[in-house]
């Protein structure tokens, strides 16, 4: 097993806690589902946002999905002229037997312009994915005493 990087990015339309967490959960859930990532195999994850996003730490979404023991870090992406705005990026360091060629990086929404070659994703049952996300958040909320 070796440590590999899995990338993902998405965009939000509003700098709101709810949208940051919702879009980050969806992105991370797709990265997990498409690649078969297990929480115990995650070494760490880095979450960055463009400077126009600051209403919540996107790493909280990973905690809400059950990544309780992984090292998580948030920061701002460097500002580049003509860069994509309202963007959340994730880099997961994952212990896996997969080769780099077998790893699926996930780019959603306006973030698809960052990697147009990664825009076509394998098919995922959206209803099942949404139900899994909701179940994980419910478990998180119960364990946090109702806080989210």
C-alpha positions as CSV (number, residue, x, y, z in Angstrom):
1,X,0.0,0.0,0.0
2,X,1.2,3.5,-0.8
3,X,0.0,7.0,-0.2
4,X,-1.7,8.6,-3.2
5,X,-3.3,12.0,-3.8
6,X,-7.0,12.3,-4.8
7,X,-8.1,15.7,-6.0
8,X,-11.5,17.3,-6.1
9,X,-13.0,20.7,-6.5
10,X,-16.4,22.3,-6.6
11,X,-18.0,25.7,-6.5
12,X,-20.6,27.5,-4.4
13,X,-22.9,30.4,-5.4
14,X,-23.1,31.8,-1.9
15,X,-20.6,32.3,1.0
16,X,-22.9,30.6,3.4
17,X,-22.2,27.9,6.0
18,X,-25.0,25.7,4.7
19,X,-23.8,25.8,1.0
20,X,-20.2,25.3,1.9
21,X,-20.9,22.2,3.9
22,X,-23.5,20.8,1.5
23,X,-21.3,21.2,-1.6
24,X,-18.2,19.9,0.2
25,X,-20.1,16.9,1.6
26,X,-21.3,16.1,-1.9
27,X,-17.9,16.4,-3.5
28,X,-16.2,14.4,-0.8
29,X,-18.9,11.7,-0.9
30,X,-18.4,11.3,-4.6
31,X,-14.6,11.1,-4.2
32,X,-15.2,8.4,-1.5
33,X,-17.8,6.4,-3.5
34,X,-16.0,6.5,-6.9
35,X,-12.6,5.6,-5.5
36,X,-13.7,3.2,-2.7
37,X,-12.0,5.3,0.0
38,X,-12.3,3.9,3.6
39,X,-11.9,6.4,6.5
40,X,-9.2,4.3,8.1
41,X,-7.1,4.5,4.9
42,X,-7.1,8.4,4.9
43,X,-3.8,9.8,6.1
44,X,-4.9,13.4,5.8
45,X,-6.8,15.9,3.7
46,X,-6.2,19.5,2.8
47,X,-9.2,21.8,2.0
48,X,-8.7,25.1,0.4
49,X,-11.1,27.8,-0.6
50,X,-10.8,31.0,-2.6
51,X,-10.7,34.1,-0.4
52,X,-14.4,34.8,-1.1
53,X,-15.4,31.8,1.0
54,X,-15.0,32.1,4.7
55,X,-18.4,31.3,6.3
56,X,-17.3,27.8,7.5
57,X,-14.4,25.4,7.5
58,X,-15.0,23.0,4.7
59,X,-13.1,20.3,6.6
60,X,-16.2,20.1,8.9
61,X,-17.9,18.3,6.1
62,X,-15.4,15.5,6.3
63,X,-16.0,15.1,10.0
64,X,-19.7,15.0,9.3
65,X,-19.1,12.1,6.9
66,X,-17.2,10.1,9.6
67,X,-13.6,11.1,9.1
68,X,-13.0,11.6,12.8
69,X,-9.4,10.4,13.0
70,X,-7.8,11.8,9.8
71,X,-5.6,14.9,10.0
72,X,-7.6,17.7,8.3
73,X,-6.4,21.2,7.4
74,X,-8.1,24.2,5.8
75,X,-6.5,27.2,4.1
76,X,-7.0,29.7,1.3
77,X,-5.9,29.1,-2.2
78,X,-3.4,31.6,-3.7
79,X,-5.0,34.5,-5.6
80,X,-4.3,34.3,-9.3
81,X,-5.6,36.9,-11.8
82,X,-8.5,35.5,-13.7
83,X,-8.7,32.5,-11.3
84,X,-11.9,30.7,-10.5
85,X,-13.9,32.3,-7.7
86,X,-16.1,30.7,-5.0
87,X,-14.1,27.5,-5.3
88,X,-13.5,24.7,-2.7
89,X,-10.6,22.3,-3.4
90,X,-9.7,19.1,-1.7
91,X,-6.5,17.0,-1.7
92,X,-6.9,13.7,0.1
93,X,-3.8,11.7,1.0
94,X,-5.0,8.1,0.8
95,X,-3.3,4.8,1.5
96,X,-4.2,2.5,-1.3
97,X,-3.1,-0.2,-3.6
98,X,-4.5,1.6,-6.6
99,X,-2.2,3.0,-9.3
100,X,-2.3,6.8,-10.1
101,X,-4.0,5.9,-13.3
102,X,-6.8,4.1,-11.5
103,X,-7.7,7.0,-9.2
104,X,-10.7,9.2,-10.2
105,X,-10.3,12.9,-9.4
106,X,-13.7,14.7,-9.1
107,X,-14.4,18.2,-10.4
108,X,-18.0,19.5,-10.1
109,X,-19.9,22.6,-11.2
110,X,-17.8,25.5,-12.4
111,X,-14.7,23.8,-11.1
112,X,-14.8,21.5,-14.2
113,X,-12.9,24.3,-16.0
114,X,-9.9,23.4,-13.8
115,X,-9.7,19.9,-15.3
116,X,-11.9,19.5,-18.3
117,X,-10.3,16.1,-18.9
118,X,-11.8,14.9,-15.6
119,X,-15.4,16.2,-16.2
120,X,-16.8,12.8,-17.1
121,X,-17.4,10.8,-13.9
122,X,-18.5,7.2,-13.5
123,X,-22.2,6.8,-12.9
124,X,-23.3,7.0,-9.3
125,X,-26.8,6.5,-7.9
126,X,-27.6,10.0,-6.7
127,X,-30.5,9.0,-4.5
128,X,-28.4,6.5,-2.7
129,X,-25.5,8.9,-2.4
130,X,-27.8,11.6,-0.9
131,X,-29.3,9.1,1.5
132,X,-25.8,8.1,2.7
133,X,-24.8,11.7,3.2
134,X,-27.9,12.4,5.2
135,X,-27.4,9.3,7.3
136,X,-23.8,10.3,8.1
137,X,-24.9,13.9,9.0
138,X,-27.6,12.5,11.3
139,X,-25.1,10.3,13.1
140,X,-22.7,13.3,13.4
141,X,-25.5,15.5,14.8
142,X,-26.5,12.8,17.3
143,X,-22.9,12.3,18.5
144,X,-22.5,16.1,18.8
145,X,-25.6,16.5,20.9
146,X,-27.7,18.0,18.0
147,X,-25.1,20.6,16.9
148,X,-24.0,20.7,13.3
